[in-house]
Amino acid sequence: MLTSIRASTTVIALSVLISTLTFASPSEAIEGVDPIHITDQLTIDYTAEQIDEVRDGLRSYNVPEEQVNRLIGKLEQGELWDSIDPQKHPVDIEDFENEQGKGTIERFADGSVVVSTLQVPIDANNSLIQPRSIVPGSIRDCEEFFAQGHRFNTNCLAQKTIILATMSFRFDYYYTVQDAKIQKFYNPSVTGIGMSFETPTFEQTSDRNVRMSALLSLLFQGFPIQNMAWIQVDVDTNGAHFSAN
């Protein structure tokens, strides 16, 4: 599924968004990916620190303690949360606005949540740059200035953030009423809890886009699953747009 946005959106989702999955046998090595340890019970061994990190993330969005405990149990047993399961849908959607921005919280029956937060940047004239919509992805932290009819944006962060995994990179670009170009992309980062990633790679088909990809490996019901996850930035005469799978 593709999502697009101009300006800045940060998403914190307690899920892994997976579109196309390839199953491998538990003993099959996935090239370029550190193996995930499989116990006799076909579960993942999480550290106490990792469990605390996930627990704190759930609590920060007022998930009831009973549901928090159940979600931790599902995580340790390799069971999909409702927010990850493509067959499940949110039972409630809340809008919010605070000093950090505005966005939506999608709540699922098992307590898992997907949170989209919109951070609106301020341009050189201190006027708000209004994005088109809130979507599960982000282009934020751009520092914008104007010169010779060009809007230059530097140190922008393209990011897909979830408690269980994060993919991001930074980029510089400019756009005018007639042209747009990504000038530089850098600082690739991929992190995960209870999963592994290969070293991320960049790909460009033109100077108006850049995609960062990494092979994701996680455990579901005792079997390794691998998925090529990616995030992409496209620029045009209207600004920058984010997409991800």
Secondary structure as UniProt FT lines:
FT   STRAND          9..13
FT   STRAND          22..23
FT   TURN            26..27
FT   TURN            31..32
FT   TURN            40..41
FT   HELIX           48..59
FT   TURN            60..62
FT   HELIX           65..76
FT   TURN            77..78
FT   TURN            82..84
FT   TURN            86..87
FT   STRAND          92..98
FT   TURN            99..100
FT   STRAND          101..107
FT   TURN            109..110
FT   STRAND          113..118
FT   TURN            124..125
FT   STRAND          138..140
FT   STRAND          143..147
FT   TURN            148..149
FT   STRAND          150..162
FT   STRAND          165..175
FT   STRAND          180..192
FT   STRAND          195..197
FT   STRAND          201..203
FT   TURN            207..208
FT   STRAND          209..220
FT   TURN            221..222
FT   STRAND          223..236
FT   TURN            237..238
FT   STRAND          239..244
//
